[in-house]
Amino acid sequence: RLASDVYQYVHLIKIQNGKLDIRVESEARKEFVGELRDALSRLTGTRWNVILGNEAGSPTLAQQKEAAQQALRDQAAKHPVVAEVLRLFPGTEISVRMDAEAPEKDKP
């Protein structure tokens, strides 16, 4: 659950040894920040200070994934064949699967 909350709700502002500055979406659980602090301290053996800030910070990991998927959809839509399909079938949507393996010819 903690990993899911970090993925969905945390905007990283700044991180340094033992100090994590974040902005958290309002949908996050109230106990989330304390759980995050405790988990970081337990996993690293170092006391962590988690500070809530008001700066925008970086997009959440979920937002970053969505932006990457949108970039791939935009790139695909520029391909002549895909553009023609989109023209012929209005309302068609391009879906992106980020976890798919690269074809054999694209592997090193």
C-alpha positions as CSV (number, residue, x, y, z in Angstrom):
1,R,0.0,0.0,0.0
2,L,2.8,2.4,0.8
3,A,4.4,1.9,-2.6
4,S,1.1,2.5,-4.3
5,D,0.7,5.8,-2.3
6,V,4.1,7.0,-3.3
7,Y,3.4,6.2,-6.9
8,Q,0.1,8.0,-6.9
9,Y,0.4,10.9,-4.6
10,V,4.0,12.1,-4.0
11,H,5.6,15.0,-5.8
12,L,9.3,15.1,-5.1
13,I,10.7,18.5,-4.2
14,K,14.1,17.6,-2.8
15,I,15.9,14.7,-1.4
16,Q,19.2,14.5,0.5
17,N,20.7,12.3,3.2
18,G,18.0,11.7,5.8
19,K,15.7,14.5,4.5
20,L,12.9,14.1,2.0
21,D,10.9,17.2,0.9
22,I,7.6,16.3,-0.8
23,R,4.3,17.6,-1.8
24,V,1.5,15.1,-1.3
25,E,-1.9,15.0,-3.2
26,S,-4.9,15.7,-1.0
27,E,-6.2,12.2,-1.7
28,A,-3.3,10.6,0.3
29,R,-4.1,8.9,3.6
30,K,-3.5,11.0,6.7
31,E,-1.0,8.4,8.1
32,F,0.9,8.2,4.9
33,V,3.7,10.6,5.7
34,G,4.5,8.9,9.1
35,E,4.5,5.5,7.4
36,L,6.8,6.7,4.7
37,R,9.2,8.2,7.3
38,D,9.2,5.0,9.4
39,A,9.7,2.8,6.3
40,L,12.6,4.9,5.0
41,S,14.3,4.8,8.5
42,R,13.7,1.1,8.9
43,L,15.1,0.3,5.4
44,T,18.1,2.5,5.5
45,G,19.0,2.4,9.2
46,T,19.1,6.2,9.1
47,R,16.6,8.5,10.8
48,W,14.6,10.2,8.0
49,N,12.8,13.5,8.2
50,V,9.9,13.8,5.7
51,I,8.9,17.4,5.2
52,L,5.7,18.5,3.5
53,G,6.2,21.4,1.2
54,N,4.0,23.6,-1.0
55,E,6.3,23.8,-4.0
56,A,5.1,22.0,-7.1
57,G,7.8,19.4,-7.2
58,S,8.2,16.8,-9.9
59,P,5.1,15.0,-11.3
60,T,4.1,11.9,-9.4
61,L,5.3,8.6,-10.8
62,A,1.8,7.9,-12.1
63,Q,1.8,11.3,-13.9
64,Q,5.2,10.6,-15.4
65,K,4.0,7.2,-16.7
66,E,0.9,8.8,-18.2
67,A,3.0,11.5,-19.9
68,A,5.3,8.9,-21.4
69,Q,2.3,6.9,-22.7
70,Q,0.8,10.1,-24.2
71,A,4.1,10.9,-25.9
72,L,4.1,7.4,-27.4
73,R,0.5,7.8,-28.6
74,D,1.3,11.1,-30.1
75,Q,4.3,9.6,-31.9
76,A,2.3,6.7,-33.2
77,A,-0.4,9.0,-34.5
78,K,2.1,10.7,-36.7
79,H,2.9,7.4,-38.6
80,P,1.1,7.5,-42.0
81,V,-0.6,4.2,-41.6
82,V,-1.9,5.0,-38.1
83,A,-2.9,8.5,-39.2
84,E,-5.0,7.0,-42.0
85,V,-6.7,4.5,-39.6
86,L,-7.5,7.4,-37.3
87,R,-8.9,9.3,-40.2
88,L,-11.0,6.4,-41.5
89,F,-12.3,5.4,-38.1
90,P,-13.2,8.5,-36.2
91,G,-13.1,8.0,-32.4
92,T,-10.4,5.3,-32.6
93,E,-8.0,5.5,-29.7
94,I,-4.4,4.5,-29.5
95,S,-3.5,2.4,-26.5
96,V,0.0,2.0,-25.2
97,R,1.4,-1.0,-23.3
98,M,4.5,0.1,-21.4
99,D,5.4,-3.3,-20.1
100,A,5.6,-5.0,-23.5
101,E,9.0,-6.4,-24.4
102,A,10.8,-5.0,-27.4
103,P,10.7,-7.2,-30.6
104,E,13.7,-9.4,-31.1
105,K,15.1,-7.2,-33.9
106,D,15.1,-4.2,-31.4
107,K,17.0,-6.0,-28.7
108,P,20.8,-5.6,-28.4
